[in-house]
Structure formats: C-alpha cells, structure tokens
Amino acid sequence: MGNRHALKPISEALILERMKFENPWWVSAGIDQDMNEMKRRPYFDLFMPLVSETDVKRALVLMGPRRVGKTVMMHHAIQALLQSHIDAQKIAYISIDNPIYLHMGLEQLFSLARHAAGNPDSKGWFIFFDEIQYLKNWEIHLKVLVDSYPHTKFIVSGSAAAALKVKSIESGAGRFTEFMLPPLTFHEYIHLKGYQSLIRPSTTSWQGNLSNFYSTINIKELNRHFVDYINFGGYPEVIFSEKMQMNPSRYIKSDIVDKVLLRDLPSLYGIQDVQELNSFFTTLVYYSGNEVSLEALAKSSGVNKNSLKKYLEYLEAAFLIKIVHRIDDSARKFKRANFYKIYLTNPSLRSALFSPLQAVDEAMGTMVETAVFAQWLHRDWFTPYYARWNQGKFQGEVDMVGLDEAMLKPQWALEVKWSNRYLKHPNELKSIVQFCQKNNLSSALVTSRDVEGRVQYEGIDIHFYPAAIYSYVVGANTQRKKQGLG
C-alpha cells in the first residue's frame, strides 16, 4: 500500500523529446529564428575562438551576471559552428535549469544527447551546458568529463558568478578556461542600437593611455543615448524593449536582483537573513560612487561588520558591485583599508530599484561616475583606484587614478563631472591639480556634460571631454586590447 502514490521517474522517451526540441538543428537548418535575429555582441568575437579551440583539453566556462546574453551567445556560437560545417548531429545544447533534468549528471546528459541525436560516437562533439550552477558539484562532474572525453569540447555557462568563480578556482585547475561576459559597455550599446553614425575618429592624443580617441557629430543626441544607457543599457534585452523600459523595476528587479539576492546567493552560500542582504544591497545602490567605511555601513544598515564583509564579498563575486580602494596624494596605498568606494558594475540597477533618471537630476552626477567606472571594470588586467587625503582644512579627492602597479606611480588622473562649469573655473579643480603636481603628471582629464576643451592651470594641462564620449572611448579601446589590436 505504501508505494501506491510514489511518483514515477520521468521517462527516458520524454527526456529525449525535450532534447530534440532544444536542438532544432538536428533536423532543420539552424538555431531558433528569434535567437538568430538578435545582434551579436562585440564580445562574441572574443568568445568564438575559445569555443573553436579543440586542441587544448579544457572546458570553457562562460560566466557573468544574469541577463547579459549568455544563452544568446551560446546559440550564436552554435550557429557559427554550423556555418563552419561542423556536423549538426555533433552539437548539443542542454539547459540544466530545466526540472526534467533534475538529479542527472553531466555524463548521463551527454550520453542521452548522443542517443537523441542518433549519433553514438563520443568524439568531435561540441556540448553546451547552460545554467550549470543548478547542478550540485558541477565542477567535479565537468572535470571528469574533460578527462574522460578528450576529443569533445564542453562549453558551460552560469550566472551565479560567485559560486562559479569560487568553485572553478578550487577544482578546475588546468581544466577550465573562464570567460567573463559583463553588462554592456556604452560602446557595445551604441553598436547594438546602430548609432555608430554619431561617432567619428578623433586625432586627440592624451597621455592617459587611451590609444584611440573618438568624437561625435552631435553631442546632444549622444547624451540622450548615454542617459538611456545609464537607465537601461546594461542588458541587451531591455535596450530593444520599450515595454521593459516603461517598467524597469518589474523586469530588472524581479529577474535580476531578486533572483540573485533572494535565490542564487542565499542557496549557494547559506546566507540566513535574505531580507537583510536585500535591504543592504538597496542601500549600496543608492550610495553608488560614494566613499564608505565598514563602521558607517554597519551604523546605517544595522548589520554587524562580519555579516557586512560576507555580503560585500558575495555581491562583488556575483558581479553586482565593485569595491575600489583608496590611495593618498602620494599614490600610496593604505595599510588598512578602512575606507573605500563601492560602485555598481551596471548603472541600470539603480533605475530598477528606484526610478529612471533625467539628465538634470541631482543623482545623475554619481551615476555618470558609476557609468564611467563600469567601462573600466571590463579590463580584468587593470584595477582603478581613487585618491583622498587630508591636508589641514583642505580635503582633496581625485575620482580615478591609473596606477602603474610595478612602479606604484600614477600614470594618469581623472575627475568625473557632469557639468560644463569647470572649463571656465579650473581653479575649482584644486584636488586634481595638486595631485598631478605632487606626482609629476603634466596633464589631467576632466569629463564634462557636453563641451570639449583644454586649459592650462598652474602648470597642468587639463583636457575636458564629454562623459559620454569618454565612456565610449574606454569601452572601444578595451575591446581592441582584448582582441590584441592595441
């Protein structure tokens, strides 16, 4: 009697049907039409060579926050493989978060895929496992697969970057290649929306390591797009959907913030007080770009310091925030990091939790600064700093400093402003001028709202560029560097 109501296991026939549905190229010409019509992110050109690389016996781990286009990029990679005449019956896509695959290991899924495609040979396959974090101990399964099937390429994706990062470091030594797909840069946003006609190359050169500079034929129009980018631009889907832009809190908050904060991280890391984490994150979003200390955060949030440290670590690993460390006016690091700035990795998170900003809103200044930082965060080989120091009554601060880590010398200094007034009042830029003088820098860069210009003040060349142009330049040059184009 006791067994009468036991649930039957899902039949193999049903699982094979599902696999055939997820892999339409086994019977037809290519990937799903909707996926195919989506524009490829410029990052695709960096990702695809790693997919095609079959000589190296490593799995490719595609990481990134939710909704930045990982599934779409996997499908674009499948389309590219089909176009390069890889046997369609040797390419499989399996979404691990589908409950039908519950309690199945990766090897079992690979075996079922071969069966479903009618191709039992295990050599020469390209296997895409999406949302891998839903499989417990996925990294052990994946390592075994890489060792057991040296002639098959495994590509996996996962959005709980925290879990992925930690676990792949622990157990994938030499078996995994990691590829981080961040939120959109402003350069990618302009590219995907087809606004490149607004941009033109510029002959500007500046010592601040921005090898290729650009200008615009219409700064008012570019700024309109820049404000949209700050409000909605981190997510490929949202930039093409007016419906989502009308109500970003419903879409972004429920799908990105809530799932990461209320589901992914707590379940993966055993965070007990999910509401506390949620309200703490909301506080961080509000104060993005401001200097904070653990003491001040503990006081304002009512959360104890140990929990705060843990939360900050998780939120940074999940690619929601970036902690930026402080140096003094001589570019020295502090022995104890009591103060730091916290930036959102994606300015659009703010409009999701509060409301979209207008160009004239007071909060726009710190969100422009957040957007500029977000462009630099795509450089995994570079860590920005900010400078802050006290000198009697004068308190100096520089928003961003590029440090030569080997020499511990500043290479450049940047002040982010969303105002044109400083071109006429360079005397109000005392901090950055003083920092440059003290560190033998001959020039500095200051962003503006919509003016370009150059002023010499107290022996320092101050270059002014609109924040939107500067953001575009950083993203474009990051892309070039990653492609090895210098």
Phi and psi in degrees as a GROMACS rama.xvg file:
@    title "Ramachandran Plot"
@    xaxis  label "Phi"
@    yaxis  label "Psi"
@TYPE xy
-60.011  -23.6394  GLY-2
-94.0788  -0.290054  ASN-3
-58.9752  -34.2846  ARG-4
-104.532  14.6268  HIS-5
-64.2485  139.536  ALA-6
-75.2016  135.543  LEU-7
-75.824  142.867  LYS-8
-65.7029  151.904  PRO-9
-64.9696  133.885  ILE-10
-69.9037  150.219  SER-11
-62.051  -36.159  GLU-12
-58.7629  -40.2027  ALA-13
-65.7018  -40.6356  LEU-14
-65.6668  -41.8409  ILE-15
-63.9463  -38.2661  LEU-16
-61.2753  -43.6621  GLU-17
-61.4686  -42.9047  ARG-18
-62.6121  -40.0318  MET-19
-63.7961  -36.8856  LYS-20
-66.1863  -39.6464  PHE-21
-74.641  -15.2735  GLU-22
-124.56  66.0059  ASN-23
-61.8293  -22.3217  PRO-24
-68.1052  -12.5741  TRP-25
-64.8084  -28.3985  TRP-26
-118.587  -23.0873  VAL-27
-118.683  -166.283  SER-28
-76.6619  -28.056  ALA-29
-171.299  -157.049  GLY-30
-78.3169  169.253  ILE-31
-50.5246  136.717  ASP-32
-60.8055  -40.1445  GLN-33
-60.083  -42.8779  ASP-34
-64.0465  -42.1823  MET-35
-65.5179  -31.7605  ASN-36
-77.8624  -18.105  GLU-37
-70.2921  139.232  MET-38
-69.0955  145.069  LYS-39
-77.1682  134.248  ARG-40
-67.917  145.782  ARG-41
-53.9502  -27.302  PRO-42
-61.8782  -19.9529  TYR-43
-58.7714  -36.3779  PHE-44
-65.1451  -21.2188  ASP-45
-88.1684  -30.0483  LEU-46
-78.4831  -43.0819  PHE-47
-60.2279  -41.483  MET-48
-59.6149  -30.5854  PRO-49
-72.9991  -31.5615  LEU-50
-68.0583  -44.3741  VAL-51
-73.0343  -18.6474  SER-52
-70.3058  102.589  GLU-53
-107.631  -7.99702  THR-54
-72.1466  -33.0449  ASP-55
-86.9227  127.67  VAL-56
-84.2591  74.4503  LYS-57
-140.375  146.147  ARG-58
-83.3047  150.08  ALA-59
-102.03  121.63  LEU-60
-107.17  108.746  VAL-61
-90.6648  113.355  LEU-62
-114.248  163.613  MET-63
158.275  164.429  GLY-64
-67.4089  171.794  PRO-65
-62.9664  147.058  ARG-66
66.8236  24.8034  ARG-67
-98.13  0.851601  VAL-68
105.644  28.4855  GLY-69
-69.2277  -45.0421  LYS-70
-63.2322  -42.2649  THR-71
-62.4381  -42.1832  VAL-72
-64.6038  -36.8081  MET-73
-60.9041  -43.1596  MET-74
-68.8892  -35.9473  HIS-75
-63.4426  -36.072  HIS-76
-66.4959  -39.1367  ALA-77
-62.4828  -43.5671  ILE-78
-60.7991  -41.1946  GLN-79
-65.6385  -38.6199  ALA-80
-64.0421  -42.503  LEU-81
-62.2941  -40.8853  LEU-82
-67.4154  -25.3413  GLN-83
-92.5979  18.7814  SER-84
66.3849  29.6998  HIS-85
-72.1888  139.197  ILE-86
-56.5671  120.255  ASP-87
-59.896  -28.6311  ALA-88
-77.5591  2.08406  GLN-89
-120.421  23.7331  LYS-90
-126.406  124.467  ILE-91
-131.59  139.026  ALA-92
-118.256  127.224  TYR-93
-134.032  122.554  ILE-94
-92.8564  108.606  SER-95
-63.9736  -24.2503  ILE-96
-77.1671  -3.05371  ASP-97
-71.9601  123.052  ASN-98
-57.1747  -20.867  PRO-99
-63.4076  -24.3672  ILE-100
-97.1792  11.296  TYR-101
-55.7804  137.876  LEU-102
67.2217  15.9448  HIS-103
-103.519  140.674  MET-104
-83.7688  165.993  GLY-105
-64.4456  -37.1624  LEU-106
-66.249  -39.2579  GLU-107
-63.5826  -41.2219  GLN-108
-65.7981  -38.8665  LEU-109
-63.3699  -41.9681  PHE-110
-62.7128  -43.8862  SER-111
-65.1314  -36.8106  LEU-112
-63.8138  -41.0491  ALA-113
-63.7706  -39.6432  ARG-114
-64.7985  -46.6327  HIS-115
-64.4822  -35.7944  ALA-116
-82.0769  -7.89533  ALA-117
70.2171  35.5721  GLY-118
-139.733  85.0247  ASN-119
-68.1997  -20.8152  PRO-120
-60.1158  131.639  ASP-121
-95.5017  3.06466  SER-122
-94.8359  147.557  LYS-123
77.7069  16.0201  GLY-124
-85.2442  154.487  TRP-125
-118.256  112.296  PHE-126
-111.94  124.427  ILE-127
-108.688  114.323  PHE-128
-104.566  115.621  PHE-129
-96.0498  148.332  ASP-130
56.7659  50.4348  GLU-131
-63.2968  -23.8538  ILE-132
-64.892  -13.5028  GLN-133
-78.2455  -7.58697  TYR-134
-98.8719  124.128  LEU-135
-63.7392  138.789  LYS-136
53.8263  37.2775  ASN-137
-56.2408  -33.3866  TRP-138
-68.8582  -29.3558  GLU-139
-72.2347  -44.4429  ILE-140
-56.4508  -44.3836  HIS-141
-68.6234  -40.0015  LEU-142
-61.4331  -42.6904  LYS-143
-61.9613  -42.8972  VAL-144
-61.4131  -45.8635  LEU-145
-59.7466  -40.52  VAL-146
-72.7214  -36.0441  ASP-147
-80.7345  -29.9469  SER-148
-124.91  74.2531  TYR-149
-65.2787  -16.6781  PRO-150
-101.695  19.5501  HIS-151
-122.748  141.253  THR-152
-100.177  123.782  LYS-153
-107.057  127.332  PHE-154
-122.131  122.213  ILE-155
-124.123  152.292  VAL-156
-129.138  155.403  SER-157
-159.235  143.679  GLY-158
-102.002  -19.1822  SER-159
-83.0972  78.3703  ALA-160
-54.6647  -31.075  ALA-161
-58.1846  -51.9677  ALA-162
-63.6182  -43.7137  ALA-163
-62.0988  -47.5854  LEU-164
-59.6093  -51.6583  LYS-165
-61.5645  -47.6482  VAL-166
-71.7578  -37.3428  LYS-167
-70.8935  -29.176  SER-168
-67.6287  -42.2508  ILE-169
-63.2562  -46.6079  GLU-170
-122.786  -4.64202  SER-171
-100.258  16.0389  GLY-172
-46.8966  116.796  ALA-173
76.7412  -3.60829  GLY-174
-107.755  -20.6524  ARG-175
-119.8  142.154  PHE-176
-109.739  125.44  THR-177
-96.4635  139.087  GLU-178
-130.455  117.68  PHE-179
-94.1706  124.48  MET-180
-106.071  104.54  LEU-181
-85.507  178.788  PRO-182
-60.5538  165.867  PRO-183
-62.1371  140.465  LEU-184
-81.8823  165.961  THR-185
-65.1137  -33.468  PHE-186
-61.2761  -44.0839  HIS-187
-66.7933  -39.3585  GLU-188
-57.3244  -48.609  TYR-189
-61.7459  -40.3836  ILE-190
-64.433  -49.0209  HIS-191
-67.791  -33.4162  LEU-192
-83.7439  -7.79775  LYS-193
75.533  33.3151  GLY-194
-102.129  19.6259  TYR-195
-59.8093  -22.6898  GLN-196
-63.3904  -17.6312  SER-197
-76.8216  -16.7604  LEU-198
-103.669  140.825  ILE-199
-139.123  150.527  ARG-200
-64.5392  151.207  PRO-201
-125.704  151.283  SER-202
-87.2553  2.11572  THR-203
-55.8869  136.541  THR-204
-129.76  143.018  SER-205
-145.67  146.103  TRP-206
-67.9132  -5.5791  GLN-207
-79.0681  28.3322  GLY-208
68.4272  22.898  ASN-209
-105.272  86.7616  LEU-210
-61.2595  -39.2248  SER-211
-115.591  120.617  ASN-212
-104.645  159.33  PHE-213
-134.479  163.81  TYR-214
-135.551  -175.633  SER-215
-134.474  152.059  THR-216
-86.6807  -11.7549  ILE-217
-154.658  91.5444  ASN-218
-67.4017  -32.2229  ILE-219
-61.8303  -44.7376  LYS-220
-66.7775  -43.9032  GLU-221
-62.426  -39.086  LEU-222
-64.6454  -35.3195  ASN-223
-59.6328  -44.138  ARG-224
-69.304  -33.1807  HIS-225
-65.7161  -41.0917  PHE-226
-65.4742  -40.7386  VAL-227
-61.8913  -40.5918  ASP-228
-61.2304  -43.6746  TYR-229
-62.4079  -37.7576  ILE-230
-79.2263  -40.3762  ASN-231
-132.719  -5.20146  PHE-232
-79.3655  -5.03303  GLY-233
-74.69  -18.5334  GLY-234
-115.541  121.238  TYR-235
-53.424  -41.2969  PRO-236
-65.1311  -40.6084  GLU-237
-68.422  -32.4206  VAL-238
-68.5362  -18.9511  ILE-239
-102.809  3.08921  PHE-240
-121.915  108.751  SER-241
-65.0731  -33.1811  GLU-242
-61.039  -44.9402  LYS-243
-67.2148  -34.8865  MET-244
-70.1804  -27.6876  GLN-245
-66.5076  -31.3967  MET-246
-138.908  67.6652  ASN-247
-63.6014  -28.8794  PRO-248
-66.2196  -36.775  SER-249
-66.6149  -43.5486  ARG-250
-79.9825  -59.74  TYR-251
-67.5827  -43.6215  ILE-252
-64.5109  -48.4943  LYS-253
-68.9571  -38.8917  SER-254
-86.6061  -31.6825  ASP-255
-105.75  -56.4558  ILE-256
-68.5627  -53.3902  VAL-257
-61.6758  -41.9268  ASP-258
-66.5135  -37.8428  LYS-259
-72.742  -47.2995  VAL-260
-79.1401  -35.5956  LEU-261
-98.2748  -17.1668  LEU-262
-124.236  -61.6773  ARG-263
-59.9001  -58.5929  ASP-264
-67.5836  -47.5063  LEU-265
-57.8528  -43.0125  PRO-266
-70.2148  -33.0219  SER-267
-81.5075  -25.7815  LEU-268
-120.455  4.22859  TYR-269
62.5177  38.7038  GLY-270
-74.9511  126.413  ILE-271
-78.4164  -50.6402  GLN-272
-97.7053  86.8048  ASP-273
-66.0363  -36.8814  VAL-274
-64.9597  -37.5803  GLN-275
-63.4307  -44.4497  GLU-276
-60.0748  -43.3403  LEU-277
-62.1497  -46.8517  ASN-278
-71.7353  -31.2208  SER-279
-65.0883  -42.5417  PHE-280
-62.4986  -40.7374  PHE-281
-59.3461  -39.7922  THR-282
-61.9362  -43.9245  THR-283
-62.9717  -39.8275  LEU-284
-60.2535  -43.876  VAL-285
-64.2264  -37.0659  TYR-286
-98.9943  15.5187  TYR-287
-50.9949  130.067  SER-288
92.4874  -3.44753  GLY-289
-99.0286  153.068  ASN-290
-77.157  136.559  GLU-291
-135.739  164.934  VAL-292
-132.202  159.387  SER-293
-57.8018  -39.8074  LEU-294
-58.5905  -50.2342  GLU-295
-64.6484  -40.4301  ALA-296
-65.3229  -40.5556  LEU-297
-62.9554  -41.7384  ALA-298
-65.9547  -47.1539  LYS-299
-74.34  -28.1055  SER-300
-100.919  -15.3339  SER-301
72.8949  14.9282  GLY-302
-101.364  139.926  VAL-303
-70.6321  156.696  ASN-304
-61.0305  -38.1178  LYS-305
-64.1778  -42.0764  ASN-306
-64.4026  -40.5645  SER-307
-59.4695  -44.9096  LEU-308
-58.098  -43.4852  LYS-309
-63.31  -45.9545  LYS-310
-61.1909  -44.4241  TYR-311
-61.3447  -41.7253  LEU-312
-61.325  -45.4777  GLU-313
-65.3737  -45.5119  TYR-314
-65.5278  -33.3908  LEU-315
-73.2213  -40.9969  GLU-316
-65.5454  -31.3977  ALA-317
-81.2206  5.39583  ALA-318
62.684  33.5783  PHE-319
-97.5081  -31.9652  LEU-320
-132.589  162.794  ILE-321
-131.698  129.977  LYS-322
-92.4672  126.032  ILE-323
-111.55  129.663  VAL-324
-92.828  160.615  HIS-325
-101.89  145.275  ARG-326
-123.739  167.214  ILE-327
-95.2007  -171.342  ASP-328
-70.8015  -10.9548  ASP-329
-101.238  13.3562  SER-330
67.4088  23.5329  ALA-331
-89.4845  141.887  ARG-332
-80.5231  155.683  LYS-333
-87.6045  141.487  PHE-334
-62.8284  -41.633  LYS-335
-115.127  124.597  ARG-336
-82.4203  78.5989  ALA-337
-78.6258  -29.1741  ASN-338
-122.765  144.569  PHE-339
-158.467  168.879  TYR-340
-106.554  146.25  LYS-341
-118.82  124.852  ILE-342
-116.211  145.731  TYR-343
-69.7481  141.821  LEU-344
-75.9831  -11.9379  THR-345
-144.931  109.378  ASN-346
-59.2656  -24.5821  PRO-347
-62.2185  -19.2721  SER-348
-61.37  -27.1589  LEU-349
-68.2142  -45.6026  ARG-350
-67.7273  -22.9125  SER-351
-70.2572  -36.9848  ALA-352
-91.2607  -29.6255  LEU-353
-113.75  -102.6  PHE-354
-154.216  157.153  SER-355
-58.7318  146.256  PRO-356
-96.4102  151.321  LEU-357
-96.9315  158.669  GLN-358
-56.8666  -28.8713  ALA-359
-93.5073  -3.05504  VAL-360
-65.3329  147.873  ASP-361
-61.229  -38.1476  GLU-362
-70.46  -9.59536  ALA-363
-61.5018  -34.2278  MET-364
-55.5572  -51.4815  GLY-365
-73.3331  -26.1178  THR-366
-75.8203  -30.4149  MET-367
-65.3685  -42.055  VAL-368
-62.1511  -41.9968  GLU-369
-61.535  -41.9094  THR-370
-64.3838  -41.2093  ALA-371
-63.5257  -44.2976  VAL-372
-61.5243  -40.1154  PHE-373
-58.597  -32.3569  ALA-374
-67.7995  -41.8335  GLN-375
-70.2384  -26.1687  TRP-376
-68.7305  -11.4034  LEU-377
-75.131  -9.53677  HIS-378
-93.4581  97.2087  ARG-379
-70.4863  -10.3574  ASP-380
-95.9072  2.66696  TRP-381
-131.833  134.27  PHE-382
-117.686  120.385  THR-383
-78.0724  156.337  PRO-384
-127.175  166.305  TYR-385
-125.723  155.143  TYR-386
-112.021  140.483  ALA-387
-152.636  137.015  ARG-388
-155.448  157.484  TRP-389
-111.742  135.158  ASN-390
-137.948  91.6236  GLN-391
63.2853  -125.598  GLY-392
-82.8298  -16.6397  LYS-393
-86.8662  125.661  PHE-394
-111.38  116.58  GLN-395
-101.013  149.458  GLY-396
-150.358  138.434  GLU-397
-123.467  128.541  VAL-398
-61.0314  -40.0138  ASP-399
-150.547  133.395  MET-400
-129.791  132.868  VAL-401
-94.4351  113.63  GLY-402
-99.0163  136.57  LEU-403
-78.7477  106.984  ASP-404
-63.8696  -30.8154  GLU-405
-72.7487  -43.8652  ALA-406
-91.0295  -13.9407  MET-407
53.6629  39.5121  LEU-408
-120.032  139.6  LYS-409
-66.7289  137.12  PRO-410
-96.0375  -30.6277  GLN-411
-161.317  162.645  TRP-412
-135.213  142.476  ALA-413
-136.212  136.962  LEU-414
-118.178  125.944  GLU-415
-97.4381  117.009  VAL-416
-125.61  150.671  LYS-417
-118.407  53.2737  TRP-418
-158.001  150.793  SER-419
-95.4767  -4.54573  ASN-420
-66.5676  -24.9466  ARG-421
-74.3064  -18.9329  TYR-422
-63.141  -36.5786  LEU-423
-91.1125  -16.7918  LYS-424
-127.182  61.0649  HIS-425
-63.5857  -17.7214  PRO-426
-63.328  -17.1806  ASN-427
-84.6465  0.544392  GLU-428
-104.599  39.4723  LEU-429
-55.2351  -42.0526  LYS-430
-61.0059  -51.59  SER-431
-69.4641  -33.2263  ILE-432
-65.0458  -46.6251  VAL-433
-62.0508  -41.4586  GLN-434
-62.6  -44.6283  PHE-435
-63.4733  -43.7189  CYS-436
-60.0291  -44.8913  GLN-437
-67.9294  -27.7852  LYS-438
-110.932  19.0291  ASN-439
56.0526  37.018  ASN-440
-95.8862  132.597  LEU-441
-88.1398  -15.3705  SER-442
-144.797  163.344  SER-443
-141.022  160.599  ALA-444
-120.363  134.167  LEU-445
-127.695  130.322  VAL-446
-85.0811  155.881  THR-447
-129.026  -177.974  SER-448
-80.0367  -51.542  ARG-449
-150.36  17.4516  ASP-450
-115.111  148.806  VAL-451
-111.492  151.118  GLU-452
174.311  175.725  GLY-453
-145.034  133.803  ARG-454
-133.645  141.593  VAL-455
-102.244  128.056  GLN-456
-139.029  122.902  TYR-457
48.2289  43.7606  GLU-458
81.7891  1.8458  GLY-459
-110.973  131.192  ILE-460
-78.9799  116.536  ASP-461
-107.236  118.349  ILE-462
-98.9698  133.513  HIS-463
-112.607  129.269  PHE-464
-137.348  145.064  TYR-465
-58.5486  140.485  PRO-466
-57.8782  -35.9847  ALA-467
-64.9373  -43.6945  ALA-468
-63.0597  -46.7697  ILE-469
-59.1638  -43.9368  TYR-470
-61.5423  -41.7791  SER-471
-61.1227  -45.2741  TYR-472
-60.5217  -45.7987  VAL-473
-62.026  -44.6099  VAL-474
-64.5148  -43.5042  GLY-475
-63.8227  -43.3169  ALA-476
-72.495  -29.799  ASN-477
-63.1618  -45.4594  THR-478
-58.4137  -45.6731  GLN-479
-62.2954  -44.1526  ARG-480
-63.3517  -41.2324  LYS-481
-65.9697  -28.2478  LYS-482
-87.2658  2.86699  GLN-483
75.305  22.5078  GLY-484
-95.9953  2.28126  LEU-485
